[in-house]
Amino acid sequence: MVEITDAELARAKRRWEAERAERPIPCSVRFDGSSERVIVEFRNGASFMFPARSLEGMQEATIQQLAEVELLGETGLHWESLDMDYSIAGLMNGIFGTKAFMDIQRRGGQSRSPAKIAASRANGAKGGRPKKIG
């Protein structure tokens, strides 16, 4: 059995406090129903927001389920009724799901299905994308 001295424990606690002071600490989270975004507020005054439905497993969630978001300690977000957890650091780094989910999301707009090719050609024959009015 390894014994830790009081001095080692005190040094470890000081290191932890110094590391904690260096990173943003979340103090609240809320779901904005009008934009369907999750907003994380930090003690330093900064905020981070993202579209809730961009998370893997959230596409079919109800507004009420999305609004159930809560802080999971100082590191994560939790949706009880959906049994979903995401790390705040991961979300801030653009990780909204598994690698397979992220690859599908990335390729979504790049698909070259026969229907998409035909629609693109038909649109091009009409002169391309219509101009915005306003």
N, C-alpha and C positions, 0 to 999 in steps of 0.2 A: 504494500500500500504506500502511495506517495503522500508525504505530509507537506503541507503548504504552510510556510511561516506567516506570521502576522504582517511582516514587512513585505513579503511577496504579494499577499492579498491586497495590501494597501497600494502597492505599485500598480497592480492589475486594475484596481478600482479607479485610480487616477488616469490610467491609459484609456479606460472605457469612458470616463467623463470627458476627457479631451477629444476622443473620437466622436462622441455624441454631440459635443458643442460645435464640431466642424460641419455636421450635416443638418439639413433642414428637418425640423420636427413637425409632423402634421398635427394640427390641433382640431380640425373639423373636416367633415366631408358631407356633401349634400348632392342631391340629384335635382337638376333644373329641368322641370317638365316641358317648358316651352322649347328649349333647344335639345332636349334629351341628352344632355351632357352631365357627366359627373365632375364635380368641382372639389378639389382638395385644397384646403387652406393651410398654410404653414405659419408657425410662430413668428418667423422673420418678416411676415407680410406678403410673401410670395403666394401665388396660386398656380395650380396645374389643373387643366380640364381636358376632357377627351369625350368623344361620342360613346355613350354607353353601349350601343348596339354594335360597335366595332370589336367588342370583346367576344371571344369564342364562347358560345353557349348562351349569348344574350339576345340573339336575333329574334327569337320568338317570345321573349319575356314580356310580361305586361308592364305598363307604366308603374303600377303599384309595386311589382316585384323589383323593378329597377330603382324605385325610390327607397327601398329598404336598405340601401348601402350604409355600412357603418365602418368605423376604423377598427382595424384588427391590431391592437397595440400601437406601436409607432412605425410599423413597417408595411402594413397591408390593408386591403379593403375586403369586406366580407358581405355577402348576400345570403342571409339565413335560409329563406324559402327556396332559393336556387341552389343551395349548398355549393357556392362558388367563392373562391378566394383568389385574389391577385396581389402581387407585391407592388407597392408604389414605385420602387426603384425600377422594376421591370417595365411597368407602364410608362414611366418617364423615358425609358430607353426604347419605347416603341414595341414592346413585346406584349401583344394582345391575345396570345394563345399559344398553342403548341407549334412546333416547327412546321408540321404538315398544314395546319390551319393558316399560318402566316404565308407559306408558299402559295396556297390556293388564292388567298387574298391578293397577293402580289401579281399572280398570273391572270386574275379575273379580267382586267381591262385589256390584257394582251392576247386574249383568246382569238383564234382565227377559224371559227366554225363556218361551215358553208352558209348558214343563215346570216351571220354577221357580215361575211364577204358580200353576199347578195344585197343586203340592206345598204352597205356602204356604196356599192356600185349604183344602186337605184338613187340614192341621195346625191351622188356625184353627177348623175345624168340630169338632175333637176337644178344643177348649179351649185351644189354643195350645201353647207350649213346655212340656214337662213340668218340674215343679219338681225341683230337685236334692235328693237324699236325703243326709243326712249332717250 
